[in-house]
């Protein structure tokens, strides 16, 4: 009886297995472990590639088409968009460049040819062009933006569906587990045997740009880590403006232009190197632009151009420099470069409780003599409206051996207004009691300094930096000092030495010792000796997270009896504050500036944890806009502060960055405050 029952059951099972075998052979039904295996091979593909110490270079062709669907006057304030904020509704252009790539990162880019219909050969929406070279296997696809679904550290942030295809290939569809501007969605066709991504398509929204990217990857070796062709559809929205754009790039073009061809606008030369014909919409835009040029040329020949001179000067030239950053290259092979920040940009505005509203400006220039030597000159300036004070510093540096960090440099600037209560007390005690000392501003001194430094990396672990520093400190209010018969200007001159030790190399913690000794030389009569020790470490964790640690201490072992100023290197207030990327992690946000120069010793500790997906990122809609978040914890011990503790939380998005801080001192509440900075167009 049991045999009769078992035989039919066995027959049914065999029939089912026989029916399933062809389907399994064709890949119609894939077991779960096979899907995981395919994804695992994709995640491991980059590590299987060889490393080329010298890197590679490639010739890349790019074409673009911009269409203005809606615009208003606010478009003029957007970096790189001033030129398209008026006039035509459509623009097009092309470029041919050479990219030098090391470790799958673009180390240098030389633009050989650039043509287009945007006035003065400008390029609009440059921020979108970085999407043309996505690093699909790295933690982030674009520098520190967009967490890649095909990096093993980011797997927990995405959901995957693997479908087996024919010819040994598979399709992987990925979706983010949480809506956030750092996450993307899309699909990829992969080689199921090697794990190589054959083609990828992804979409998302970052920094007011909604994008869709489609890339065909290279076929073998290191070229397979880069796109062979890449297409972008992007839409930019801001304050009622809407600009749609398309980009198309072709890599590994066979035509290599001479090194002397840099920044050319030769349309005939572009026609020779163009790898494929132009699409009809671009030919139409080019034809319309050429027609306008012919009309302008005819008006110029007829003497009708005189009335347009002021328009071109005031609108096209002056207006462009006011709202846009100015940058360019000069010299053979573009060895020289300069960059000037715009006069009007919200990115350079900031706010803190102590300094109030601040505005800064930056100018930078450099010239490269060789791969290991160059010279650079900069200017950083900032104005505090609350303090009514302008701060500046001008660094000049000559790098003679970049591989060993060898450089010599000089920096000129004015530091923070510094206090010296001992000098003030001496003036008060030696003078008439009838004078109204409280009505005089005797506590603060202006500081002008000149620093000369040199640096050399003895190895990956050791660096030495000798230097000389000169200070001229003058009283803000000279009147009280003149009445007391005391000098209102004080000078100091000091040799210094900094030694840096990196026990784990460049990626690990950094231990820095600073020594400075004041000596008498000329007008300088201040003698002092200062030691400082500083340990800092920024540990980069997975998925854009990081942990910043800083511990330090300093003390004055000797000082002049009559006059001296307490002025530390690693414990000072930043006088030209920046935005989110500035060093918020090592500062005390609510500490009164006078405490930086009030103690003969200090001990500090700062801890900051940063993550793109932390607290506000979990809130619907709000979390979609969050880019990064931070938690701060700071502690300080100086004379009469035992201790000072500060905690805070900060976040940044496409519009602004903000931090809220709470402080306590000597076991009592010390206040609450905030720090604010505009982040609009930070990466533009």
Secondary structure, DSSP 8 states (H G I E B T S, - for coil): -HHHHHHHHHHHHHHHHHHHHHHHHHTSS--HHHHHHHHHHHHHTGGGS---TT-EEEEEEEEEEEEEEE--GGGGGSTT-GGGSSS-SEEEEEEEEEEEEETTEEEEEEEEEEEESSGGG--S-GGGGGGGG--TTSSEEETTEEE-TTSGGGGGGEEEEEEE-STTEEEEEEEESS--TT--EEEEEEETTT--EEEEEEEEEETTEEEEEEEEE-SSGGGGGSEEEEEEEEEEEETTEEEEEEEEEE-S-S----TT--SB--HHHHHHH-SS---HHHHHHHHHHHHHHHHHHHHHHTT--GGGHHHIIIIIIIHHHHHS-EEEEESGGG-EEEEE--SS-GGGEEEETTTEEEEEEEEEEEEESSSS-EEEEEEEEEEETTTTEEEEEEEEEEEEEGGGTEEEEEEEEE---EE-HHHHHHHHHTS-TTS-GGGS--SEEEEEEEEEEEEEESSSSEEEEEEEEEEEEEES-HHHHHHHT--SEEEEEEEEEEEEE-TT-TTS-EEEEEEEEEE-BTTB---EEEEEEEEEEEEE-STT-EEEEEEEEEEEEEE-SS------SSS---SS--STTSSGGGS-SSS-GGGGGS-SEEEEEEEEEEESSSSGGGSTTHHHHEEEEEEEEEEEEETTEEEEEEEEEEEEESSEEEEEEEEEETTEEEEEEEEEEE-TTTT-
